[in-house]
Amino acid sequence: MADAGSSSSERRGRAVVLGASIAGILAARVLADSYEQVVVLDRDELTGVLQRRGTAQGRHLHGLMERGRRIIEDLYPGVTAELVGLGAPTTEVLTRSRWYLSGLRVHPTSTGLTTVLASRPLLESTLRARTAAMPGVEIHAGVSASGLVAVPAAPDGARRVVGVRVTATDAATAAAIDHLGQNAPRNGQDAPHLGHDAARLIQDAAGNGQDASQGSRGGTVIAADLVVDATGRASRAPDWLAEIGCDRPAEERIDIDLGYASRTYERRPEHLDGDLGVVVSTMPGWRGGGAIVLEGNRWHVTLGGMLGDHPPLDEAGFQAFASTMPVPDVHQIVSTARPLEDPVPHRFRGSVRRFFERLAAPPEGFLVIGDAACSLNPIYAQGMTVAAQQAEALAGCLRAGRADLPRRFYQEAVTRIEFAWQMSTNADLNYPGVVGNRTPRVRIMNAYIRRAHIAAHLDPTVARTFMRLANLVEPPSSLLRPPMIARILRHGFSASVPTPRTGASAVSKGRRTPRRPGPPGENRLIRARWLPLLSSKK
């Protein structure tokens, strides 16, 4: 799917996207193939590659999984090479990059997975520039949305969203978007500047004495044939839906109180023996984090801990926190490299999922995408890839037409969201302090994954499969095929494994210590009961 867009004769109507982060920009890119005009609105300034308020987590480590990279490459041909040309290092996953799961280094082997080590601001600004260059796309900064505009769509009370109410942060911005809308028409008055089916519906409702529900009053109404909410985890979509007489989606929350802090350092050739990155997963009893090389030959280091165990921001505390990780790789960097800035903190209270796919009558003309629909624990680096998968689902739905678009989109998107949500929340439930429903299937699966971590350390075939699964290019069933089960059970119950504190050099020398035992009864539980439970749907 090239980013030249379709011809104007094949495109019609106006789509408005709220939010110019990754999810919003990818949605705009897809919509540009079907809509004559795509308007992206963001409350932040969007100049250059600077960090911005709306993506506070942008100062921290980000990972674009291979599945996400492939989707983005399809949407923007040549973007991987463009990022490399802008200074982003690239390598193959597990080649010149170290991954530690449960304190054990994943076996370094070929995976066929590409890692592009671009900072979040560089990736965002590159995709935003490519999208803005497409015919019919315009992006406006300094604009906040305050509610939806809806009209009756059926006698049964169903609603159709036909616009969004916005407010500009200053007079210059207000003038720049003046051509997009005006105050909502009343008493059948004309609606100049709009010129779309949505504007006509607003006029018809006013002319017939019907209420064009406008949510929060004030500001300017921009008529739209489709409004896409990509405003992130702070989305007010549930409130907006209630304001126009629609049901709120059900929500699920997993509170984890994750805290992390990030800092950039000057890179030296001897760091990590020339490797480009290290990722150390968090686990009960251990802290996590990582370091990757970014454009400008800098180390980007992030330290993190769950359930209130957050890294300090002072120099001594930051280094001491790094020294308590299960492997020394990150601490060796922060204790020897020159820092380029002070640590920047971020707190993530918990994962949130909104079940829009369960709405009995989602309003036509309105979609929710990205973190606004499902906000995942960032330590698993799934967010951008799941947003790309949702954009891919939206593209497929639009190719089939616009009728019943919200319902069809949510049903397609949930197939992408569900796997990532289960991976993330099940891993969080390894922590005894995390509140959640630990079904027998969850407990067995987590025990099995712990054994897969050990097997991935010892067996290159397991390592390759596990990383491809984590990068969302292999299905969940890839770990449940009989040959893979045999490998995991054989190596996962090995009498001994390399100690998690030896680092890469000791692993290569084959130093071994007795394995750490699992929870009481875990071995018996997996061997006796895991197969039927893992195979079930519930």
N, C-alpha and C positions, 0 to 999 in steps of 0.2 A: 504494500500500500504506500505509494509515493506521497510526498508531502506537497505536491503541486495542487491538489484539490481537484474537484470536478468542475466542469464548465458551469457558468452561471445559469444556463438554460436548464441544467439538471438539478439545480439547487433552488430552494424557495424558502421564504420566511426568515424569521429572526430567532436565534437562540441566545440566551443570556446565561453566562457562567459566572457564578459568585465564588471568587477565590482563584488566585493565580499561582497557587503552589503546584506541585507535580500533578495531583489528581485533576485540578482545574485546567491546567494547560493541556494535558493529554485528552481530556474531554473536549476541549475546544478544538484540538487538532482533528478529532474524529468528527465532530459536528460540522466542521468546515467542508466536509465532503457532501453534506446533505442540506445545509442551510446557506442561503445567499449571504446572510450577515450573521456573524458570531461576535458577540460583545462580551469581553471578559472584564470583570470589575473586581478590584481588590482594595482593601482599606489602607494597605501599606504603600510606601514609596517603593518603586521597583527599578531603581537606577543601578546599572552596573551589576556587579556580583557581590555587593555588600550583604551582610546578614540583615534580616528584617524581623520586626516584632512578631508578625504572624507565624513565623516558623522559628520559635525560640529554640527548638531542638536542632535547628540547622547548624548550631555551633558544635555539635557532637558527632561522633562517628556515625556514618550512614553506609549501608550496604545495598547495592542494587543487585538483586539475585539474577542469575542467568536468564530465568524465564522473563523477568522484567526487561532485561537488556535486549533480548531478542524481539520482544513486542515493540519496544521503543525504536529499535533499529528498523523494523518493518514500517513504522509510522514515519520515521525520519531517516531515510536511507543515507548512510555515510556518517551518522552522528557519532558512532564510536571512534572512527578515524578523526573526526573533528575535535572531539574531546582530547584525544591523544595529541593532536596538533596544538592544542591549547595548554599542553603540559601535563595532562593527567597520565600517570603511569598505568600500565596494564600488564597483567600476567595471568597465568592459568591458576585456577583454584588448586591449592595444595602444592603448587610449584612456585617457589620463592615466596610462599606465604604459609604461615604456621597456624594451625587450628588445634585448639585443645578442648576436648569434651570430657567432662567428669575428671578434669585434671590430667588427662592423658593426651598426648599429641596424636592426632589423626595421621595415619600412615601416609607419608608423602608419595603420592602416585599421580599419574595422569588422570584427569577427570573430564577433559573436554569442555570445561567451564571457564569462561572468560571473566576476569575481574577488572573493571575500569575504576581506578582509584581517584575519582573526581570528587571534590568537595560538593556538598549539597548546593551552595550558592552558584558554583560553576555549572553544575548540571541544570539547575533551574533556569539560570540566565540564558544558557545555550538553547534549551528547548523553547523558552519563551520567545527568543529572537526568531527561531525558525517558524514558530506558530504565527507570530505577528506579521511575518512576511507573506503569509498565505492570503489569497484574494478574499476579501470580505471580512477579515478578522481585524478587530481593533481591541486594544487593551488599555484600560484606564485605571490609574492608581488614585488613591485617596478617595474612594467611594465606598460607603458602607450601606448594606441592605438592612431594612428595618421590618420588612414583612412582604407577604404575597398579596396579589390581587387576583380574585377568583370570581367566576360567574356560574350560575346554575348550568349544569350540563345535561340534566335529565330530570323528569318529574319526580323521581324517587329521592331527590335531594343530593345526588352526586354533584361534585364541583369540578370545574376546570380552571386551572391556573392560567391566567392570560397576561400576567405581568408581575413586576416586582417594584416595591417602593424603595427608593434609595436617597441617600443624603451625601453631598460632597463635603469634603473637609474644608475647602476654601473657595473663594469666589472664582479663582482661575479654573479650578477643576469643575465647578458648577457650569461655567460657560462652555467648557470643553465637551460636556456631555449634554448640553442643552438640546442638541439636534436629535438626541435619542428619545426624548419624551417630553411630557408636560404634565401639569397637574391633571389628575383623573378627570375625564369629561363628565359633565353633569347636565341633566335635562336635555339629553340628546345633542349637545353641542358637538361640533366637529372636533376631531383630534388630529390636528396637523402634525407633521413630522413623523408620525408613526407608520402609517401606510402598510399595515400588516393585518392578517386575519384576526390577531389578538385584539388590535385596536378596534376593529369593527365589532367584536363581541362585547367589548366594554361599552361602546356606543349603543349597541342594541339593548343591552341590559338597562342602561340609563333611560333610553327612549321608551322602554316598556314599563318603566316604573319599578324595575327590579333592582335589588341591591347588588352592586359589584363589591363584594367583600374585599376590604383592603388591609386587613390586619391592622398593624400600628399605623395611625394616621400621621400625616406630615411628610415632607420631602417631595420627591418627584417620582411619578410613575413611568416606568419604561415598559411598554407593551412588548410581549414576547410570545412566540408560539411554543417555546420550551424554555423553562428556567431550570438550571442545574445547580444544586447546592454542593459546592466543594469547599466549604469554609472550615473543614477540619473538625476535630473532636469537640470544639466549642459551638458547633452548629446549633442554631435555634430552630431548626426545622420542626421538631415536635411541637414547640409553642406556635409556630406559624401555622401549622396544620390545624391545631385546635382553634386558632383565631378565625379561620375561614370555615369552621364547621366540620372538619374532618377528624378522624380518629388519630390519636398518637400511636406511634409504633411501640410495641413492647421492647423493653431493654434488659440486657444482662450485663452485670458489672463484676469484675474480678479485681479486688483491691490488693495491690502488691507493694505500694509505697516504695517505688524504685527511685533512688537518687543517684545522679551521676554528675561528674565534673570533667571538663575537657580543657586541654591546653595544647598549644603547638610548640614544637621544639625544633632547633636546628639539627639537621640530619648529618651524621658523619658516616663515612664508608664502612667503618668497622661495626656499626650497629647491626645486630641480628645477622652478622656475617654476610651482609649484602642483601638479605631478604627484604621484601617490600611490605610485609605486614605480619601481624600476629593477632589472633582473636582468642581470648580465654573466656569460655562460657561460665556464667555464674552457676552455682549449685549450692544446695544447703550446706552451710558450714564454710563455704569458700566465697571469696569476692571475685569479681570478674572485670573485664575491660578489654582493651586492645590498643593497638597502634598501627596506623597505616601511613604510607608515604603519599603526600598530596602534591598537586602542582606547586612549583616553587621549591621542590626538594625539601619539604618540611615534614616532620613527624606530627601527625594528629593523634593525640593520646586521649583516651577516655577511660576513666575508672568508674565502677558502679557497684552498688550493693542494694539488696532487697530488704523490705520490712524495716525501714528506718536505719539500716546500716549504711550511711551515706559517707562519701569521701570528704575529708576536710579540705579547706581551700588554702590554708597556709602552706608554705614550702615544706616544712618538716612533716606536717600531717599528711600532705599529698604523697610524699615519698614513702612515708611509713605505711600508708594504706596500700600502695603498690607492692611493698615488700611482703605483704600478707597474702598475696595471690598465690594460687597453687603452683605456679611456675615463675621463674625469675625474669623472663624475657622483657616484660614491660618495665619492671623496676630497673633493669640494667639501662634502659633508655633514659628514664626520668632522673636517674641518679648521676648520669654522665653527660647528658646533652644540655645545651644552653637553651633555657626557656625563652620564647619569643613573646609571651603574653602571660597574664595572670590566669589562673583557672577560672572557668565559667561554669556555674552550676545549673542543673535543671532537675526538676522533680516531676515524676510521672506517678500519679496517684493510683491509676489502675486502668485495665482494658475495659472498653465499652463497646457493646454491639447493639445496634438498633435493628429490629426485625421488620424492615419495611416490606419484605416479601410476604409477611403474614397479614398485612392490611387487607380487609375484605374489599375495599373500594379505594385504592390509591388514586388521588386526583390526576386526571389527565393534565399534561403540560408541565409536570414537575417531577424531577429526579433528584436523588441524593446519592453521592458517590464519594469514594475515598474514606478518610478518617471520619467524615460526618456520618457514615454508615457503620463503619467498624474500625475502631482504634485499637491497635495491637501493641503489646509489650514491645518497646523499641529494641530491646536487647537481642531479639530474634531477627531483626533486619528484614521484616516482611512487608512493611507498609508501602513502600514505593512500588514493589512488584505487584502486590494485590491491587493497588490503584491502576497499574498498567493492565492487569487482567480485567478489571472492570471496564476500562476504556475499550478493550478488545471486545468484551461482551456487548457494549453499547454499539460499537460499529456493526457487529453482526445483526443486532436487533434492527438498526436503521436500514440495513440492506433489505430486510424483509418488510419494510414499510413503517409508517408512523402510528397506525391504528393500535390502540391498547399498549402503547409503548412502555409506560411505567411498569405495568404488571409483568410484561414480557421481560423487561430489563432486570427487574428484581429477581425473577426466577432464574435468569441466566447468571446474574452476579452472585447469587447465593452459592452456586456450585464452586465458584472461585474462593469466596470468603470462608466457607465452612471448613475446608481443610486447614487453612492457615490459622483460623480461630481455634480449632481443636489442637493443633500442634502447640500453639502459644499457651493456651489455658491449661492444657494437660501438663506441660512442663512447669508452669507456675504452681500447680497443685503438688509438685514434689516437695514444696516448702510446707512444713506442718503449720506455720502461722498464717498461710493463705486460706481464706474461707472459701469453700466451694464443694460441689457435689462429687465426692470421690467414689464413683460407681465401681463395682468390681472390674469392669472393662478398663476404666481409667487406671486403676491400681496395677492391673496386670500389664497394661501397655507401658506404663512408666517403668515398671520393673524390667520389661523386655528391652526398652530403649536404653536403660542403663547397661545392660549386657551388650547391646549393639555398640555403645561407646567403647567398651573394652575391646570388642571384636574389631572395630574400625581402627584401633591402635595397632593391632597385630596383623590384620588381613587386608591387603590392598583392594581386594574385590569388594569387601564390605565397606571400606573407606570410600571407594568411588561411588558405590550405590547410595550410601548414606548422604554424601555431599550433593549428589544429584537430586535426591529427594528433598533435602533442605533447600536447594535452589529452585524447587518447584518445577523441575523438568522431568521428574519421574513421578509416577502415581504412588499413593500410599501402599498399594499392593506390592511394590517392589521389595519391601522388607519382609513380606509374608509369603514369598514364593518358596517352595520346598528347598531348593538348593541354598537360598540365602538363610532360611531358618536354620538349616544344618550348620552353616558356617558360624552364625551368631551363637548358637548353643554350644558349639564346639569351643570357640575361642572365648566366648563370654563367660564361660565357667572354667577357664584355664586356672591351673593351680597357682600361677604367679603372673604378674604383669609388671612392666617398668614403673618405678615410683613416679608420681606426678610431679615431684620436685627436682628431677634430674636434669630437665632441659634437653635440648636437642643433642648436645654432645654426648651425654650419658646414654641416651637412647641408642645412638649409633654404636656405642661400645657394648650394648647389650646388658647393662646393669639391671638387676631385677631385685624386687623385694616381694614379700608375700602380699597377695592381693588384699584389698580392704573388703571385709565381708559386707554383704547387703543386709537389709533389714531382716529381722528374725523371720524365718520361714519363707523368705523370698525365693530361694532356689526351688524348694518343694512346690511353691505356689505356681511358678512359671511352668515347671516341667509337667505338673499334674493338670493344670486348669487353663493355661493361656490360650490354647488353640481355638476352642469353641467361642471364647469370649472375644478374642480379637477378630474373629470372623463375623460376629454379630453386628447388627446395625446400631443397637442401643448399648 
